[in-house]
Amino acid sequence: MNIINKNHATYFNIPGLKNSGPEHWQSIWEIKNSYKFNRIQQKNWETPDMIAWTSQLEETYRTISERFNEIILIGHSIGCATIVHWANLHQRSIRGAMLVAPSDPEQESYPSYITGFAPLPKNKLPFPSIVVASTNDHVVSPQRARYFADCWGSQYYEIANAGHFEPKSGIGDFAEGLKLLETL
């Protein structure tokens, strides 16, 4: 983990299934801004488990919360569900969260090797948040993403044809996402 000035916001990426590879926007942000962006590592990226993933997030939070004044979490896919469950379990104070392409573990077709995330908490998050969705995401429909945003008290931001915000979607460095972070 990088040493960061306590007076500036510090960003922690919570990737989704299989972690974010080198061409994923979360990885690009960490490489281009290593002084600002960090990654919360999971012990098992292949079979996400809500208890294990939220426990890892909580353990990291307890380690970093005294070192950093303003923590912003950035989730992608099942990483978003991790943040929402963690917030529901622990009610921690952070600056905010950006939830990009939240996966919907309540779908009938959701992979069975991703466990414990359904149902998603539907209560308002105890910190400011933004849900970013795409008009053509195969993991969550824009209607469902908007529903989650409404439940969580999040701002909703929709981008046309961004797929699941992954390299094969052509999202690149997701400069638009960096701009959205400034609003938190």
Residue pairs with C-beta under 8 A, 6 or more apart in sequence:
1 38
1 64
2 34
2 35
2 38
4 10
4 35
4 36
4 67
4 68
6 67
6 68
6 69
7 69
8 36
8 70
9 36
9 70
9 71
9 72
9 95
9 184
10 36
10 38
10 64
10 68
10 70
10 71
10 72
11 29
11 36
11 37
11 38
11 72
11 73
11 74
11 181
12 37
12 38
12 39
12 40
12 60
12 64
12 71
12 72
12 73
12 74
13 20
13 26
13 29
13 30
13 37
13 38
13 39
13 40
13 74
13 75
13 76
13 79
14 40
14 57
14 73
14 74
14 75
14 76
14 79
14 80
14 82
14 83
15 24
15 26
15 39
15 45
15 76
15 77
15 79
16 48
16 75
16 76
16 77
16 78
16 79
16 80
16 103
17 45
17 46
17 48
17 77
17 78
17 114
18 45
18 46
19 42
19 45
20 26
20 27
20 39
20 76
21 27
21 167
22 31
23 167
24 76
24 166
24 167
25 165
25 171
25 172
25 173
25 174
25 177
26 37
26 39
26 74
26 76
28 172
28 173
28 174
29 37
29 173
29 174
29 178
30 37
30 38
30 39
32 173
40 56
40 57
40 60
41 56
42 48
42 52
42 53
42 56
43 52
43 56
44 52
46 113
47 113
47 114
47 115
48 78
48 82
48 114
48 115
48 117
49 114
49 115
49 116
50 81
50 82
50 85
50 115
50 116
50 117
51 116
53 78
53 82
53 85
54 82
54 85
54 86
54 89
54 90
57 73
57 82
57 83
57 86
58 86
58 89
58 90
58 92
61 71
61 86
61 90
61 92
61 94
64 71
65 71
65 92
70 94
70 95
71 94
71 95
72 94
72 95
72 96
72 97
72 98
72 181
72 184
73 83
73 94
73 96
73 97
73 98
74 97
74 98
74 100
74 181
75 81
75 82
75 83
75 97
75 98
75 99
75 100
75 102
76 100
76 101
76 165
77 100
77 101
77 102
77 103
77 139
77 164
78 103
78 105
78 114
78 117
80 99
80 100
80 101
80 102
80 103
80 131
81 102
81 103
81 105
81 117
81 120
82 117
83 97
83 99
84 99
84 102
84 120
84 121
84 125
84 152
85 117
85 120
85 121
86 92
87 97
87 121
87 125
87 126
87 127
88 121
88 123
91 126
92 126
93 126
93 127
94 127
95 127
95 128
95 184
96 127
96 128
96 129
96 130
96 184
97 125
97 127
97 128
97 129
97 130
97 184
98 129
98 130
98 132
98 177
98 180
98 181
98 184
99 129
99 130
99 131
99 132
99 148
99 152
99 154
100 132
100 165
100 174
100 177
101 132
101 133
101 134
101 137
101 139
101 140
101 145
101 164
101 165
102 131
102 133
102 140
102 145
102 148
103 110
103 114
103 117
103 139
103 140
104 110
104 120
104 139
104 140
104 141
104 144
104 148
105 114
105 117
105 118
105 119
105 120
106 118
106 119
106 120
110 118
120 148
122 148
122 151
122 152
123 151
123 152
124 151
124 152
124 153
125 152
125 153
125 154
128 155
128 184
129 152
129 153
129 154
129 155
129 184
130 154
130 155
130 156
130 157
130 180
130 183
130 184
131 145
131 146
131 148
131 149
131 152
131 154
131 155
131 156
131 157
132 157
132 158
132 159
132 165
132 177
132 180
133 140
133 142
133 145
133 146
133 149
133 156
133 157
133 158
133 159
134 142
134 158
134 159
134 160
134 161
134 162
134 163
134 164
134 165
134 169
135 142
135 158
135 159
135 160
135 161
135 162
136 160
136 161
136 162
136 163
137 145
137 162
137 163
137 164
137 165
138 163
138 164
139 164
140 148
142 158
145 156
145 158
146 156
146 158
148 154
149 155
149 156
150 156
155 183
157 180
159 176
162 169
162 171
163 169
163 170
163 171
165 171
165 174
